[in-house]
Amino acid sequence: MTSLFNQLFGKRDGATASSDGALVGNSGGEVKIEYTSETITTAVLEQMAATSNPRLKTIMAAAVKHLHAFAREVNLTPSEWIKGIEFVTRVGQMSSPARQEVILLSDTLGLSTLVNTMHDKTAVEEATQTSLLGPFFREDAPAMKAGEQIAKRDASQEIVLYGRVTNKRGEPLAYAQVGVWQTATDGRYDMQVDETTMDCRGVFQTDANGDYLIRAVRPLGYYIPMDGPVGDMIKAQNRHGMRPAHIHFLISAVGYREMVTALYLADDDHLTDDVVFGAHGDLVVAIEENAPACPVPNARSIKFDFALSVESEADRLSGRVGADPSKIAGVQS
Ligand SMILES: [Fe+2]
């Protein structure tokens, strides 16, 4: 104990370690503990070492090491530290059942895509590429029949979404759930208009052949919410804050890994500089005019087939990267 204590805090000139490890000065009695910019990290890790949950212990130890290393690297000043405290406070205060500023922060810092990418690598087999769930998902979207229009307010600029959900071998998955959500034609999600009305979202089912058919509208690219602390950060970094036009999907079938993904419109200017790093090459699609294979004649349409990976035991525990804002613990209505 004594040597560890000396190693952690160093010995002051003229000081000796007492039998219980505390440092005492020459005058005796007064305990003098000194933390340096290096030993503080070890001291915190020591104090957290008794954490009983091994995964929590690993995560928190790494978080402390990297947090301290970050502060040392930039030589963080007190005023910068308090600005960081204010920023994090505002991010929490801005979050509500209809707006998740913390997810937005994670998205714009690339953390969500990083977690998503690592999660993809754990799939049992290769499947359709995933993308971000984003901050505008809702758990309780309405169930809809094949071919129903998801846009209630403005169904002009209709596009038809169709294709097949299969497993990795291309075998159709009958009665799979296909959740879809997107902006309305004005570029806003329903929850940005008001918190109670559902629009431009629904949950469909594939038929016996694994085929899905959805009527939607052309989504618009949009600015992420810029009136909060994340928006302030984006502006300070001279980033545009735009997402390319896209349609979100959440697809699930019994025995298969849940798929969170999105399709991005090929003619959007911001495919390569998506502010939340969600757009991927394999998920970029073009709107076709009068496609012969489209089940709706003379329509503008997007065809996309989704392949799911079989589900592993770990998949059942890992959860998804994102959540309905109203279902996140700690959110105040
Ligand atoms: Fe989105």
Residues whose N, C-alpha, C, O or C-beta is under 5 A from the ligand:
A	BS01	LIG	G134
